[in-house]
Amino acid sequence: MIPAIRVKAPVLLGLLLSPVAAIAGALAAWRFGVEAGWTNTFFIAHGLLSHWQVWCAFAISLQICAYSLSPPVRAKS
């Protein structure tokens, strides 16, 4: 028998990844706004994380992981 913690840990991780993906999406929008001239400076000025495409890729990847870890929805019969 599988311990309950092994069953619930991936579900919990999936629930926690969605807000992290939303934050990464907000950072992507902020960085995109800087390049478009709509907002002030971004807190990471140089390096890999200073590009909005990277933050967008993080957000999409995290949301895909969260979706794959979520439990399947069962139809009511």
N, CA, C, O and CB atoms as a CASP TS submission, in Angstrom:
PFRMAT TS
TARGET T0000
AUTHOR 0000-0000-0000
METHOD Language model
MODEL 1
PARENT N/A
ATOM      1  N   MET     1       0.841  -1.186   0.000  1.00  0.00           N
ATOM      2  CA  MET     1       0.000   0.000   0.000  1.00  0.00           C
ATOM      3  C   MET     1       0.880   1.241   0.000  1.00  0.00           C
ATOM      4  O   MET     1       1.866   1.301   0.734  1.00  0.00           O
ATOM      5  CB  MET     1      -0.954   0.003   1.217  1.00  0.00           C
ATOM      6  N   ILE     2       0.536   2.224  -0.811  1.00  0.00           N
ATOM      7  CA  ILE     2       1.311   3.462  -0.903  1.00  0.00           C
ATOM      8  C   ILE     2       0.902   4.380   0.246  1.00  0.00           C
ATOM      9  O   ILE     2      -0.287   4.606   0.470  1.00  0.00           O
ATOM     10  CB  ILE     2       1.094   4.166  -2.286  1.00  0.00           C
ATOM     11  N   PRO     3       1.897   4.916   0.982  1.00  0.00           N
ATOM     12  CA  PRO     3       1.547   5.860   2.045  1.00  0.00           C
ATOM     13  C   PRO     3       0.822   7.081   1.487  1.00  0.00           C
ATOM     14  O   PRO     3       1.059   7.490   0.351  1.00  0.00           O
ATOM     15  CB  PRO     3       2.803   6.300   2.800  1.00  0.00           C
ATOM     16  N   ALA     4      -0.051   7.651   2.286  1.00  0.00           N
ATOM     17  CA  ALA     4      -0.874   8.785   1.838  1.00  0.00           C
ATOM     18  C   ALA     4      -0.025   9.990   1.467  1.00  0.00           C
ATOM     19  O   ALA     4      -0.405  10.767   0.591  1.00  0.00           O
ATOM     20  CB  ALA     4      -1.869   9.176   2.923  1.00  0.00           C
ATOM     21  N   ILE     5       1.117  10.154   2.120  1.00  0.00           N
ATOM     22  CA  ILE     5       1.959  11.315   1.834  1.00  0.00           C
ATOM     23  C   ILE     5       2.497  11.268   0.406  1.00  0.00           C
ATOM     24  O   ILE     5       2.663  12.313  -0.223  1.00  0.00           O
ATOM     25  CB  ILE     5       3.122  11.389   2.830  1.00  0.00           C
ATOM     26  N   ARG     6       2.769  10.079  -0.110  1.00  0.00           N
ATOM     27  CA  ARG     6       3.270   9.957  -1.479  1.00  0.00           C
ATOM     28  C   ARG     6       2.193  10.282  -2.500  1.00  0.00           C
ATOM     29  O   ARG     6       2.496  10.713  -3.613  1.00  0.00           O
ATOM     30  CB  ARG     6       3.805   8.554  -1.722  1.00  0.00           C
ATOM     31  N   VAL     7       0.959  10.080  -2.131  1.00  0.00           N
ATOM     32  CA  VAL     7      -0.146  10.382  -3.034  1.00  0.00           C
ATOM     33  C   VAL     7      -0.473  11.872  -3.000  1.00  0.00           C
ATOM     34  O   VAL     7      -0.765  12.465  -4.038  1.00  0.00           O
ATOM     35  CB  VAL     7      -1.388   9.554  -2.663  1.00  0.00           C
ATOM     36  N   LYS     8      -0.426  12.480  -1.818  1.00  0.00           N
ATOM     37  CA  LYS     8      -0.832  13.869  -1.660  1.00  0.00           C
ATOM     38  C   LYS     8       0.270  14.872  -1.992  1.00  0.00           C
ATOM     39  O   LYS     8      -0.032  16.019  -2.318  1.00  0.00           O
ATOM     40  CB  LYS     8      -1.296  14.093  -0.261  1.00  0.00           C
ATOM     41  N   ALA     9       1.531  14.473  -1.919  1.00  0.00           N
ATOM     42  CA  ALA     9       2.633  15.408  -2.163  1.00  0.00           C
ATOM     43  C   ALA     9       2.622  15.962  -3.587  1.00  0.00           C
ATOM     44  O   ALA     9       2.778  17.173  -3.744  1.00  0.00           O
ATOM     45  CB  ALA     9       3.962  14.722  -1.893  1.00  0.00           C
ATOM     46  N   PRO    10       2.449  15.156  -4.628  1.00  0.00           N
ATOM     47  CA  PRO    10       2.400  15.739  -5.982  1.00  0.00           C
ATOM     48  C   PRO    10       1.207  16.675  -6.187  1.00  0.00           C
ATOM     49  O   PRO    10       1.317  17.680  -6.890  1.00  0.00           O
ATOM     50  CB  PRO    10       2.349  14.629  -7.018  1.00  0.00           C
ATOM     51  N   VAL    11       0.076  16.345  -5.577  1.00  0.00           N
ATOM     52  CA  VAL    11      -1.101  17.207  -5.693  1.00  0.00           C
ATOM     53  C   VAL    11      -0.836  18.549  -5.025  1.00  0.00           C
ATOM     54  O   VAL    11      -1.190  19.599  -5.561  1.00  0.00           O
ATOM     55  CB  VAL    11      -2.339  16.532  -5.068  1.00  0.00           C
ATOM     56  N   LEU    12      -0.216  18.509  -3.860  1.00  0.00           N
ATOM     57  CA  LEU    12       0.120  19.741  -3.150  1.00  0.00           C
ATOM     58  C   LEU    12       1.122  20.563  -3.949  1.00  0.00           C
ATOM     59  O   LEU    12       0.997  21.784  -4.039  1.00  0.00           O
ATOM     60  CB  LEU    12       0.683  19.425  -1.756  1.00  0.00           C
ATOM     61  N   LEU    13       2.104  19.905  -4.523  1.00  0.00           N
ATOM     62  CA  LEU    13       3.080  20.610  -5.351  1.00  0.00           C
ATOM     63  C   LEU    13       2.403  21.254  -6.555  1.00  0.00           C
ATOM     64  O   LEU    13       2.744  22.377  -6.928  1.00  0.00           O
ATOM     65  CB  LEU    13       4.184  19.650  -5.814  1.00  0.00           C
ATOM     66  N   GLY    14       1.455  20.561  -7.161  1.00  0.00           N
ATOM     67  CA  GLY    14       0.706  21.120  -8.278  1.00  0.00           C
ATOM     68  C   GLY    14      -0.096  22.349  -7.881  1.00  0.00           C
ATOM     69  O   GLY    14      -0.193  23.307  -8.648  1.00  0.00           O
ATOM     70  N   LEU    15      -0.670  22.323  -6.684  1.00  0.00           N
ATOM     71  CA  LEU    15      -1.420  23.479  -6.193  1.00  0.00           C
ATOM     72  C   LEU    15      -0.509  24.673  -5.931  1.00  0.00           C
ATOM     73  O   LEU    15      -0.920  25.819  -6.116  1.00  0.00           O
ATOM     74  CB  LEU    15      -2.174  23.115  -4.922  1.00  0.00           C
ATOM     75  N   LEU    16       0.697  24.421  -5.511  1.00  0.00           N
ATOM     76  CA  LEU    16       1.628  25.510  -5.223  1.00  0.00           C
ATOM     77  C   LEU    16       2.281  26.075  -6.482  1.00  0.00           C
ATOM     78  O   LEU    16       2.731  27.221  -6.482  1.00  0.00           O
ATOM     79  CB  LEU    16       2.697  25.030  -4.271  1.00  0.00           C
ATOM     80  N   LEU    17       2.337  25.291  -7.543  1.00  0.00           N
ATOM     81  CA  LEU    17       2.976  25.758  -8.769  1.00  0.00           C
ATOM     82  C   LEU    17       2.126  26.776  -9.528  1.00  0.00           C
ATOM     83  O   LEU    17       2.675  27.619 -10.238  1.00  0.00           O
ATOM     84  CB  LEU    17       3.278  24.582  -9.667  1.00  0.00           C
ATOM     85  N   SER    18       0.820  26.720  -9.397  1.00  0.00           N
ATOM     86  CA  SER    18      -0.030  27.668 -10.118  1.00  0.00           C
ATOM     87  C   SER    18       0.202  29.117  -9.700  1.00  0.00           C
ATOM     88  O   SER    18       0.331  29.971 -10.578  1.00  0.00           O
ATOM     89  CB  SER    18      -1.479  27.313  -9.908  1.00  0.00           C
ATOM     90  N   PRO    19       0.263  29.443  -8.404  1.00  0.00           N
ATOM     91  CA  PRO    19       0.566  30.829  -8.037  1.00  0.00           C
ATOM     92  C   PRO    19       1.969  31.257  -8.447  1.00  0.00           C
ATOM     93  O   PRO    19       2.183  32.417  -8.799  1.00  0.00           O
ATOM     94  CB  PRO    19       0.402  31.013  -6.549  1.00  0.00           C
ATOM     95  N   VAL    20       2.922  30.341  -8.407  1.00  0.00           N
ATOM     96  CA  VAL    20       4.278  30.667  -8.844  1.00  0.00           C
ATOM     97  C   VAL    20       4.279  30.966 -10.343  1.00  0.00           C
ATOM     98  O   VAL    20       4.991  31.863 -10.798  1.00  0.00           O
ATOM     99  CB  VAL    20       5.256  29.505  -8.518  1.00  0.00           C
ATOM    100  N   ALA    21       3.489  30.223 -11.107  1.00  0.00           N
ATOM    101  CA  ALA    21       3.368  30.482 -12.546  1.00  0.00           C
ATOM    102  C   ALA    21       2.723  31.845 -12.793  1.00  0.00           C
ATOM    103  O   ALA    21       3.109  32.555 -13.721  1.00  0.00           O
ATOM    104  CB  ALA    21       2.542  29.369 -13.231  1.00  0.00           C
ATOM    105  N   ALA    22       1.754  32.208 -11.976  1.00  0.00           N
ATOM    106  CA  ALA    22       1.120  33.525 -12.120  1.00  0.00           C
ATOM    107  C   ALA    22       2.111  34.646 -11.830  1.00  0.00           C
ATOM    108  O   ALA    22       2.107  35.673 -12.510  1.00  0.00           O
ATOM    109  CB  ALA    22      -0.091  33.642 -11.185  1.00  0.00           C
ATOM    110  N   ILE    23       2.954  34.453 -10.828  1.00  0.00           N
ATOM    111  CA  ILE    23       3.977  35.454 -10.510  1.00  0.00           C
ATOM    112  C   ILE    23       4.971  35.573 -11.661  1.00  0.00           C
ATOM    113  O   ILE    23       5.360  36.681 -12.031  1.00  0.00           O
ATOM    114  CB  ILE    23       4.714  35.088  -9.197  1.00  0.00           C
ATOM    115  N   ALA    24       5.383  34.446 -12.228  1.00  0.00           N
ATOM    116  CA  ALA    24       6.304  34.477 -13.369  1.00  0.00           C
ATOM    117  C   ALA    24       5.654  35.169 -14.563  1.00  0.00           C
ATOM    118  O   ALA    24       6.326  35.890 -15.300  1.00  0.00           O
ATOM    119  CB  ALA    24       6.740  33.048 -13.755  1.00  0.00           C
ATOM    120  N   GLY    25       4.372  34.962 -14.756  1.00  0.00           N
ATOM    121  CA  GLY    25       3.654  35.647 -15.823  1.00  0.00           C
ATOM    122  C   GLY    25       3.581  37.149 -15.599  1.00  0.00           C
ATOM    123  O   GLY    25       3.696  37.934 -16.540  1.00  0.00           O
ATOM    124  N   ALA    26       3.389  37.540 -14.346  1.00  0.00           N
ATOM    125  CA  ALA    26       3.377  38.973 -14.022  1.00  0.00           C
ATOM    126  C   ALA    26       4.743  39.597 -14.260  1.00  0.00           C
ATOM    127  O   ALA    26       4.838  40.723 -14.747  1.00  0.00           O
ATOM    128  CB  ALA    26       2.949  39.194 -12.564  1.00  0.00           C
ATOM    129  N   LEU    27       5.802  38.870 -13.919  1.00  0.00           N
ATOM    130  CA  LEU    27       7.151  39.377 -14.178  1.00  0.00           C
ATOM    131  C   LEU    27       7.425  39.477 -15.673  1.00  0.00           C
ATOM    132  O   LEU    27       8.110  40.399 -16.117  1.00  0.00           O
ATOM    133  CB  LEU    27       8.196  38.476 -13.516  1.00  0.00           C
ATOM    134  N   ALA    28       6.896  38.538 -16.453  1.00  0.00           N
ATOM    135  CA  ALA    28       7.043  38.614 -17.908  1.00  0.00           C
ATOM    136  C   ALA    28       6.329  39.844 -18.447  1.00  0.00           C
ATOM    137  O   ALA    28       6.857  40.545 -19.310  1.00  0.00           O
ATOM    138  CB  ALA    28       6.494  37.340 -18.580  1.00  0.00           C
ATOM    139  N   ALA    29       5.127  40.105 -17.939  1.00  0.00           N
ATOM    140  CA  ALA    29       4.385  41.285 -18.389  1.00  0.00           C
ATOM    141  C   ALA    29       5.103  42.570 -17.993  1.00  0.00           C
ATOM    142  O   ALA    29       5.146  43.526 -18.767  1.00  0.00           O
ATOM    143  CB  ALA    29       2.965  41.276 -17.809  1.00  0.00           C
ATOM    144  N   TRP    30       5.665  42.591 -16.793  1.00  0.00           N
ATOM    145  CA  TRP    30       6.396  43.768 -16.328  1.00  0.00           C
ATOM    146  C   TRP    30       7.614  44.025 -17.227  1.00  0.00           C
ATOM    147  O   TRP    30       7.857  45.152 -17.658  1.00  0.00           O
ATOM    148  CB  TRP    30       6.838  43.585 -14.852  1.00  0.00           C
ATOM    149  N   ARG    31       8.366  42.962 -17.496  1.00  0.00           N
ATOM    150  CA  ARG    31       9.564  43.119 -18.330  1.00  0.00           C
ATOM    151  C   ARG    31       9.188  43.518 -19.756  1.00  0.00           C
ATOM    152  O   ARG    31       9.883  44.321 -20.379  1.00  0.00           O
ATOM    153  CB  ARG    31      10.383  41.815 -18.347  1.00  0.00           C
ATOM    154  N   PHE    32       8.097  42.966 -20.271  1.00  0.00           N
ATOM    155  CA  PHE    32       7.623  43.367 -21.589  1.00  0.00           C
ATOM    156  C   PHE    32       7.217  44.841 -21.585  1.00  0.00           C
ATOM    157  O   PHE    32       7.474  45.566 -22.546  1.00  0.00           O
ATOM    158  CB  PHE    32       6.439  42.484 -22.027  1.00  0.00           C
ATOM    159  N   GLY    33       6.591  45.270 -20.512  1.00  0.00           N
ATOM    160  CA  GLY    33       6.212  46.671 -20.376  1.00  0.00           C
ATOM    161  C   GLY    33       7.404  47.603 -20.355  1.00  0.00           C
ATOM    162  O   GLY    33       7.325  48.723 -20.861  1.00  0.00           O
ATOM    163  N   VAL    34       8.512  47.155 -19.773  1.00  0.00           N
ATOM    164  CA  VAL    34       9.731  47.965 -19.767  1.00  0.00           C
ATOM    165  C   VAL    34      10.243  48.137 -21.192  1.00  0.00           C
ATOM    166  O   VAL    34      10.604  49.243 -21.596  1.00  0.00           O
ATOM    167  CB  VAL    34      10.820  47.318 -18.874  1.00  0.00           C
ATOM    168  N   GLU    35      10.276  47.049 -21.951  1.00  0.00           N
ATOM    169  CA  GLU    35      10.763  47.141 -23.332  1.00  0.00           C
ATOM    170  C   GLU    35       9.848  47.990 -24.203  1.00  0.00           C
ATOM    171  O   GLU    35      10.318  48.652 -25.128  1.00  0.00           O
ATOM    172  CB  GLU    35      10.898  45.751 -23.937  1.00  0.00           C
ATOM    173  N   ALA    36       8.552  47.981 -23.922  1.00  0.00           N
ATOM    174  CA  ALA    36       7.605  48.783 -24.696  1.00  0.00           C
ATOM    175  C   ALA    36       7.561  50.232 -24.233  1.00  0.00           C
ATOM    176  O   ALA    36       6.964  51.078 -24.897  1.00  0.00           O
ATOM    177  CB  ALA    36       6.222  48.180 -24.607  1.00  0.00           C
ATOM    178  N   GLY    37       8.193  50.523 -23.094  1.00  0.00           N
ATOM    179  CA  GLY    37       8.205  51.887 -22.575  1.00  0.00           C
ATOM    180  C   GLY    37       6.997  52.237 -21.728  1.00  0.00           C
ATOM    181  O   GLY    37       6.740  53.416 -21.485  1.00  0.00           O
ATOM    182  N   TRP    38       6.247  51.237 -21.272  1.00  0.00           N
ATOM    183  CA  TRP    38       5.036  51.470 -20.493  1.00  0.00           C
ATOM    184  C   TRP    38       5.300  51.539 -18.998  1.00  0.00           C
ATOM    185  O   TRP    38       4.527  52.160 -18.268  1.00  0.00           O
ATOM    186  CB  TRP    38       4.035  50.389 -20.774  1.00  0.00           C
ATOM    187  N   THR    39       6.383  50.911 -18.523  1.00  0.00           N
ATOM    188  CA  THR    39       6.689  50.878 -17.091  1.00  0.00           C
ATOM    189  C   THR    39       8.120  51.329 -16.852  1.00  0.00           C
ATOM    190  O   THR    39       8.896  51.532 -17.785  1.00  0.00           O
ATOM    191  CB  THR    39       6.470  49.464 -16.515  1.00  0.00           C
ATOM    192  N   ASN    40       8.442  51.479 -15.580  1.00  0.00           N
ATOM    193  CA  ASN    40       9.805  51.864 -15.205  1.00  0.00           C
ATOM    194  C   ASN    40      10.739  50.669 -15.273  1.00  0.00           C
ATOM    195  O   ASN    40      10.384  49.632 -15.832  1.00  0.00           O
ATOM    196  CB  ASN    40       9.827  52.470 -13.797  1.00  0.00           C
ATOM    197  N   THR    41      11.900  50.806 -14.722  1.00  0.00           N
ATOM    198  CA  THR    41      12.934  49.777 -14.825  1.00  0.00           C
ATOM    199  C   THR    41      12.525  48.472 -14.159  1.00  0.00           C
ATOM    200  O   THR    41      11.743  48.454 -13.209  1.00  0.00           O
ATOM    201  CB  THR    41      14.221  50.276 -14.213  1.00  0.00           C
ATOM    202  N   PHE    42      13.069  47.396 -14.676  1.00  0.00           N
ATOM    203  CA  PHE    42      12.861  46.059 -14.136  1.00  0.00           C
ATOM    204  C   PHE    42      13.969  45.789 -13.132  1.00  0.00           C
ATOM    205  O   PHE    42      15.083  46.283 -13.305  1.00  0.00           O
ATOM    206  CB  PHE    42      12.842  44.975 -15.268  1.00  0.00           C
ATOM    207  N   PHE    43      13.698  45.027 -12.098  1.00  0.00           N
ATOM    208  CA  PHE    43      14.679  44.836 -11.031  1.00  0.00           C
ATOM    209  C   PHE    43      15.863  43.968 -11.423  1.00  0.00           C
ATOM    210  O   PHE    43      16.866  43.940 -10.710  1.00  0.00           O
ATOM    211  CB  PHE    43      14.014  44.238  -9.847  1.00  0.00           C
ATOM    212  N   ILE    44      15.767  43.259 -12.539  1.00  0.00           N
ATOM    213  CA  ILE    44      16.911  42.506 -13.063  1.00  0.00           C
ATOM    214  C   ILE    44      17.296  43.156 -14.386  1.00  0.00           C
ATOM    215  O   ILE    44      16.591  43.010 -15.385  1.00  0.00           O
ATOM    216  CB  ILE    44      16.574  40.961 -13.247  1.00  0.00           C
ATOM    217  N   ALA    45      18.411  43.870 -14.389  1.00  0.00           N
ATOM    218  CA  ALA    45      18.784  44.669 -15.556  1.00  0.00           C
ATOM    219  C   ALA    45      19.585  43.882 -16.587  1.00  0.00           C
ATOM    220  O   ALA    45      19.494  44.164 -17.782  1.00  0.00           O
ATOM    221  CB  ALA    45      19.579  45.870 -15.118  1.00  0.00           C
ATOM    222  N   HIS    46      20.363  42.905 -16.146  1.00  0.00           N
ATOM    223  CA  HIS    46      21.252  42.184 -17.067  1.00  0.00           C
ATOM    224  C   HIS    46      21.160  40.688 -16.796  1.00  0.00           C
ATOM    225  O   HIS    46      20.789  40.261 -15.703  1.00  0.00           O
ATOM    226  CB  HIS    46      22.723  42.674 -16.923  1.00  0.00           C
ATOM    227  N   GLY    47      21.503  39.907 -17.804  1.00  0.00           N
ATOM    228  CA  GLY    47      21.546  38.459 -17.632  1.00  0.00           C
ATOM    229  C   GLY    47      20.359  37.765 -18.261  1.00  0.00           C
ATOM    230  O   GLY    47      19.521  38.388 -18.913  1.00  0.00           O
ATOM    231  N   LEU    48      20.308  36.472 -18.054  1.00  0.00           N
ATOM    232  CA  LEU    48      19.276  35.639 -18.660  1.00  0.00           C
ATOM    233  C   LEU    48      17.878  36.026 -18.184  1.00  0.00           C
ATOM    234  O   LEU    48      16.938  36.039 -18.979  1.00  0.00           O
ATOM    235  CB  LEU    48      19.541  34.175 -18.351  1.00  0.00           C
ATOM    236  N   LEU    49      17.730  36.334 -16.921  1.00  0.00           N
ATOM    237  CA  LEU    49      16.416  36.633 -16.357  1.00  0.00           C
ATOM    238  C   LEU    49      15.941  38.053 -16.648  1.00  0.00           C
ATOM    239  O   LEU    49      14.889  38.464 -16.158  1.00  0.00           O
ATOM    240  CB  LEU    49      16.445  36.414 -14.874  1.00  0.00           C
ATOM    241  N   SER    50      16.690  38.791 -17.426  1.00  0.00           N
ATOM    242  CA  SER    50      16.267  40.147 -17.775  1.00  0.00           C
ATOM    243  C   SER    50      15.446  40.185 -19.067  1.00  0.00           C
ATOM    244  O   SER    50      15.141  41.269 -19.564  1.00  0.00           O
ATOM    245  CB  SER    50      17.484  41.047 -17.915  1.00  0.00           C
ATOM    246  N   HIS    51      15.090  39.047 -19.607  1.00  0.00           N
ATOM    247  CA  HIS    51      14.317  38.977 -20.846  1.00  0.00           C
ATOM    248  C   HIS    51      12.901  38.473 -20.551  1.00  0.00           C
ATOM    249  O   HIS    51      12.719  37.531 -19.781  1.00  0.00           O
ATOM    250  CB  HIS    51      15.019  38.055 -21.879  1.00  0.00           C
ATOM    251  N   TRP    52      11.904  39.108 -21.169  1.00  0.00           N
ATOM    252  CA  TRP    52      10.523  38.725 -20.897  1.00  0.00           C
ATOM    253  C   TRP    52      10.194  37.346 -21.452  1.00  0.00           C
ATOM    254  O   TRP    52       9.311  36.664 -20.934  1.00  0.00           O
ATOM    255  CB  TRP    52       9.574  39.751 -21.479  1.00  0.00           C
ATOM    256  N   GLN    53      10.895  36.932 -22.499  1.00  0.00           N
ATOM    257  CA  GLN    53      10.625  35.622 -23.089  1.00  0.00           C
ATOM    258  C   GLN    53      10.963  34.492 -22.112  1.00  0.00           C
ATOM    259  O   GLN    53      10.280  33.469 -22.071  1.00  0.00           O
ATOM    260  CB  GLN    53      11.422  35.453 -24.389  1.00  0.00           C
ATOM    261  N   VAL    54      12.022  34.690 -21.331  1.00  0.00           N
ATOM    262  CA  VAL    54      12.422  33.682 -20.348  1.00  0.00           C
ATOM    263  C   VAL    54      11.354  33.556 -19.266  1.00  0.00           C
ATOM    264  O   VAL    54      10.985  32.447 -18.878  1.00  0.00           O
ATOM    265  CB  VAL    54      13.791  34.042 -19.717  1.00  0.00           C
ATOM    266  N   TRP    55      10.854  34.701 -18.777  1.00  0.00           N
ATOM    267  CA  TRP    55       9.816  34.672 -17.748  1.00  0.00           C
ATOM    268  C   TRP    55       8.525  34.058 -18.288  1.00  0.00           C
ATOM    269  O   TRP    55       7.825  33.344 -17.569  1.00  0.00           O
ATOM    270  CB  TRP    55       9.547  36.089 -17.222  1.00  0.00           C
ATOM    271  N   CYS    56       8.217  34.332 -19.536  1.00  0.00           N
ATOM    272  CA  CYS    56       7.025  33.744 -20.149  1.00  0.00           C
ATOM    273  C   CYS    56       7.178  32.225 -20.285  1.00  0.00           C
ATOM    274  O   CYS    56       6.231  31.477 -20.038  1.00  0.00           O
ATOM    275  CB  CYS    56       6.761  34.379 -21.531  1.00  0.00           C
ATOM    276  N   ALA    57       8.356  31.783 -20.672  1.00  0.00           N
ATOM    277  CA  ALA    57       8.620  30.341 -20.769  1.00  0.00           C
ATOM    278  C   ALA    57       8.527  29.674 -19.396  1.00  0.00           C
ATOM    279  O   ALA    57       7.992  28.572 -19.278  1.00  0.00           O
ATOM    280  CB  ALA    57      10.013  30.089 -21.386  1.00  0.00           C
ATOM    281  N   PHE    58       9.046  30.338 -18.358  1.00  0.00           N
ATOM    282  CA  PHE    58       8.922  29.813 -17.001  1.00  0.00           C
ATOM    283  C   PHE    58       7.452  29.680 -16.610  1.00  0.00           C
ATOM    284  O   PHE    58       7.038  28.654 -16.069  1.00  0.00           O
ATOM    285  CB  PHE    58       9.660  30.719 -16.003  1.00  0.00           C
ATOM    286  N   ALA    59       6.673  30.712 -16.883  1.00  0.00           N
ATOM    287  CA  ALA    59       5.262  30.698 -16.505  1.00  0.00           C
ATOM    288  C   ALA    59       4.516  29.565 -17.204  1.00  0.00           C
ATOM    289  O   ALA    59       3.739  28.850 -16.571  1.00  0.00           O
ATOM    290  CB  ALA    59       4.609  32.042 -16.838  1.00  0.00           C
ATOM    291  N   ILE    60       4.747  29.401 -18.495  1.00  0.00           N
ATOM    292  CA  ILE    60       4.064  28.345 -19.247  1.00  0.00           C
ATOM    293  C   ILE    60       4.501  26.971 -18.758  1.00  0.00           C
ATOM    294  O   ILE    60       3.668  26.082 -18.583  1.00  0.00           O
ATOM    295  CB  ILE    60       4.342  28.484 -20.754  1.00  0.00           C
ATOM    296  N   SER    61       5.794  26.789 -18.535  1.00  0.00           N
ATOM    297  CA  SER    61       6.309  25.496 -18.064  1.00  0.00           C
ATOM    298  C   SER    61       5.766  25.150 -16.684  1.00  0.00           C
ATOM    299  O   SER    61       5.376  24.009 -16.435  1.00  0.00           O
ATOM    300  CB  SER    61       7.839  25.513 -18.029  1.00  0.00           C
ATOM    301  N   LEU    62       5.739  26.125 -15.794  1.00  0.00           N
ATOM    302  CA  LEU    62       5.223  25.869 -14.449  1.00  0.00           C
ATOM    303  C   LEU    62       3.741  25.524 -14.475  1.00  0.00           C
ATOM    304  O   LEU    62       3.292  24.654 -13.729  1.00  0.00           O
ATOM    305  CB  LEU    62       5.457  27.080 -13.553  1.00  0.00           C
ATOM    306  N   GLN    63       2.982  26.197 -15.325  1.00  0.00           N
ATOM    307  CA  GLN    63       1.554  25.900 -15.397  1.00  0.00           C
ATOM    308  C   GLN    63       1.310  24.521 -16.001  1.00  0.00           C
ATOM    309  O   GLN    63       0.390  23.819 -15.582  1.00  0.00           O
ATOM    310  CB  GLN    63       0.828  26.969 -16.217  1.00  0.00           C
ATOM    311  N   ILE    64       2.111  24.130 -16.968  1.00  0.00           N
ATOM    312  CA  ILE    64       1.986  22.781 -17.531  1.00  0.00           C
ATOM    313  C   ILE    64       2.300  21.736 -16.463  1.00  0.00           C
ATOM    314  O   ILE    64       1.605  20.725 -16.359  1.00  0.00           O
ATOM    315  CB  ILE    64       2.928  22.604 -18.750  1.00  0.00           C
ATOM    316  N   CYS    65       3.344  21.976 -15.670  1.00  0.00           N
ATOM    317  CA  CYS    65       3.676  21.053 -14.576  1.00  0.00           C
ATOM    318  C   CYS    65       2.557  20.990 -13.550  1.00  0.00           C
ATOM    319  O   CYS    65       2.219  19.910 -13.066  1.00  0.00           O
ATOM    320  CB  CYS    65       4.983  21.474 -13.895  1.00  0.00           C
ATOM    321  N   ALA    66       1.978  22.139 -13.212  1.00  0.00           N
ATOM    322  CA  ALA    66       0.882  22.169 -12.246  1.00  0.00           C
ATOM    323  C   ALA    66      -0.318  21.397 -12.774  1.00  0.00           C
ATOM    324  O   ALA    66      -0.965  20.662 -12.028  1.00  0.00           O
ATOM    325  CB  ALA    66       0.484  23.616 -11.927  1.00  0.00           C
ATOM    326  N   TYR    67      -0.615  21.560 -14.047  1.00  0.00           N
ATOM    327  CA  TYR    67      -1.742  20.848 -14.644  1.00  0.00           C
ATOM    328  C   TYR    67      -1.494  19.344 -14.656  1.00  0.00           C
ATOM    329  O   TYR    67      -2.403  18.559 -14.385  1.00  0.00           O
ATOM    330  CB  TYR    67      -1.997  21.351 -16.066  1.00  0.00           C
ATOM    331  N   SER    68      -0.270  18.945 -14.970  1.00  0.00           N
ATOM    332  CA  SER    68       0.017  17.511 -15.040  1.00  0.00           C
ATOM    333  C   SER    68       0.021  16.856 -13.662  1.00  0.00           C
ATOM    334  O   SER    68      -0.206  15.651 -13.552  1.00  0.00           O
ATOM    335  CB  SER    68       1.356  17.281 -15.718  1.00  0.00           C
ATOM    336  N   LEU    69       0.276  17.630 -12.617  1.00  0.00           N
ATOM    337  CA  LEU    69       0.271  17.075 -11.260  1.00  0.00           C
ATOM    338  C   LEU    69      -1.099  17.111 -10.604  1.00  0.00           C
ATOM    339  O   LEU    69      -1.290  16.517  -9.543  1.00  0.00           O
ATOM    340  CB  LEU    69       1.250  17.822 -10.400  1.00  0.00           C
ATOM    341  N   SER    70      -2.051  17.794 -11.214  1.00  0.00           N
ATOM    342  CA  SER    70      -3.377  17.882 -10.606  1.00  0.00           C
ATOM    343  C   SER    70      -4.098  16.537 -10.763  1.00  0.00           C
ATOM    344  O   SER    70      -3.892  15.821 -11.742  1.00  0.00           O
ATOM    345  CB  SER    70      -4.208  19.035 -11.253  1.00  0.00           C
ATOM    346  N   PRO    71      -4.936  16.211  -9.793  1.00  0.00           N
ATOM    347  CA  PRO    71      -5.640  14.923  -9.884  1.00  0.00           C
ATOM    348  C   PRO    71      -6.677  14.963 -10.997  1.00  0.00           C
ATOM    349  O   PRO    71      -7.225  16.022 -11.301  1.00  0.00           O
ATOM    350  CB  PRO    71      -6.316  14.573  -8.538  1.00  0.00           C
ATOM    351  N   PRO    72      -6.947  13.815 -11.604  1.00  0.00           N
ATOM    352  CA  PRO    72      -7.957  13.785 -12.677  1.00  0.00           C
ATOM    353  C   PRO    72      -9.343  14.074 -12.109  1.00  0.00           C
ATOM    354  O   PRO    72      -9.668  13.661 -10.996  1.00  0.00           O
ATOM    355  CB  PRO    72      -7.953  12.411 -13.400  1.00  0.00           C
ATOM    356  N   VAL    73     -10.139  14.774 -12.872  1.00  0.00           N
ATOM    357  CA  VAL    73     -11.512  15.092 -12.463  1.00  0.00           C
ATOM    358  C   VAL    73     -12.391  13.903 -12.817  1.00  0.00           C
ATOM    359  O   VAL    73     -12.387  13.419 -13.950  1.00  0.00           O
ATOM    360  CB  VAL    73     -12.034  16.409 -13.153  1.00  0.00           C
ATOM    361  N   ARG    74     -13.130  13.452 -11.841  1.00  0.00           N
ATOM    362  CA  ARG    74     -14.006  12.297 -12.055  1.00  0.00           C
ATOM    363  C   ARG    74     -15.427  12.772 -12.274  1.00  0.00           C
ATOM    364  O   ARG    74     -15.925  13.632 -11.548  1.00  0.00           O
ATOM    365  CB  ARG    74     -13.940  11.320 -10.859  1.00  0.00           C
ATOM    366  N   ALA    75     -16.062  12.219 -13.255  1.00  0.00           N
ATOM    367  CA  ALA    75     -17.444  12.585 -13.570  1.00  0.00           C
ATOM    368  C   ALA    75     -18.388  12.002 -12.521  1.00  0.00           C
ATOM    369  O   ALA    75     -18.230  10.863 -12.083  1.00  0.00           O
ATOM    370  CB  ALA    75     -17.836  12.089 -14.987  1.00  0.00           C
ATOM    371  N   LYS    76     -19.365  12.804 -12.133  1.00  0.00           N
ATOM    372  CA  LYS    76     -20.378  12.321 -11.181  1.00  0.00           C
ATOM    373  C   LYS    76     -21.360  11.441 -11.940  1.00  0.00           C
ATOM    374  O   LYS    76     -21.827  11.785 -13.026  1.00  0.00           O
ATOM    375  CB  LYS    76     -21.124  13.515 -10.472  1.00  0.00           C
ATOM    376  N   SER    77     -21.658  10.303 -11.341  1.00  0.00           N
ATOM    377  CA  SER    77     -22.605   9.403 -12.015  1.00  0.00           C
ATOM    378  C   SER    77     -23.851   9.184 -11.212  1.00  0.00           C
ATOM    379  O   SER    77     -24.742   8.453 -11.642  1.00  0.00           O
ATOM    380  CB  SER    77     -21.961   8.077 -12.299  1.00  0.00           C
TER
END
